[in-house]
Amino acid sequence: MGKEKIAITLDEEFVGELDRLVMEHTFQSRSQAIQEAVSEKLLRMKRSRLAVECAKLEPEFEKAMAEEGLTEDVSQWPQY
């Protein structure tokens, strides 16, 4: 995956915390720490969007759709 350089502005408090984590070798650099934080946040947002969409499903309707056509005689199904 390619990388792109961007400029961001952070509160001094956050920069100090990032520097402390880099000095303690938790992260190799500020960039690595910020990249991991952004990646984690985006993943969390994706998961919560999926949960929201799943909550919209109607279990009885979904079950009926999944079972549609399964009432046919199994002996008529092709061999695999």
Secondary structure as the mmCIF struct_conf table of DSSP 4:
data_model
#
loop_
_struct_conf.conf_type_id
_struct_conf.id
_struct_conf.beg_label_comp_id
_struct_conf.beg_label_asym_id
_struct_conf.beg_label_seq_id
_struct_conf.end_label_comp_id
_struct_conf.end_label_asym_id
_struct_conf.end_label_seq_id
HELX_RH_AL_P HELX_RH_AL_P1 GLU A 12 MET A 23
TURN_TY1_P TURN_TY1_P1 GLU A 24 HIS A 25
BEND BEND1 THR A 26 SER A 29
HELX_RH_AL_P HELX_RH_AL_P2 ARG A 30 ALA A 55
TURN_TY1_P TURN_TY1_P2 LYS A 56 LYS A 56
HELX_RH_AL_P HELX_RH_AL_P3 PRO A 59 GLU A 67
TURN_TY1_P TURN_TY1_P3 GLU A 68 THR A 71
BEND BEND2 GLU A 72 GLU A 72
HELX_RH_3T_P HELX_RH_3T_P1 VAL A 74 GLN A 76
BEND BEND3 TRP A 77 TRP A 77
HELX_LH_PP_P HELX_LH_PP_P1 PRO A 78 GLN A 79
#
